[in-house]
């Protein structure tokens, strides 16, 4: 989505289930406006948060004019891919485009084999190999997706790239930084809330950002902080640079860590963190 939009509107990570909201990215063309919705991945929920994300995905899919189903060219198709392909293509009226991603990391033979394997999975409207990194066939994918859209007026003003509030984008950039910082230790136990984002009084070149990072246990807080707070400081530096690029201004980031015990399973805490029924 970031490559199609031409700007970073969604965070990325090698960790599964990084996306926790339906994030909209907007592609403007003289002849069309394409609104891409990046959803969380469908999965077998193990927590109340997982159940709510799964429900969000399913309700969002019912509102789409065309669905893109992404499978990397470098990975073998597994049972989960087969299940999702069947669920998306059997009986529904919404066209589904199979998108073979990361084609820059695969040989031509691997891409061809993956395209052949994908063709056997479901009744696709189209199958398109792409590479976001190499910008391979992104224009083709855009054309294909637009070809399935109904005629109508633009939904967003020209120049808008997303409808995400800046505070939410900043919170996601902080979460992206910590996801890379903690490696595989606790990716799903982290939530970030930007409490305040205001210009510094008397300064027109500095924005104060106050954010809280929530974890589920005290031991996780120690992991996030690192020895003498070194890991949190490093995460804060990376996040601050990303937020400055987003806002186009110098930023003072006040980042703190709090424990919200088992927040992924607590309805009250989920609501407080913005994950509603």
Helices and strands as residue ranges (DSSP letters): H 2-5, E 23-29, E 32-38, H 48-61, E 66-72, H 79-89, E 95-101, G 103-105, H 108-119, E 126-129, H 138-147, H 166-181, G 187-189, E 191-199, E 206-215, H 218-225, G 227-229, H 230-247, E 250-259, G 263-265, H 267-272
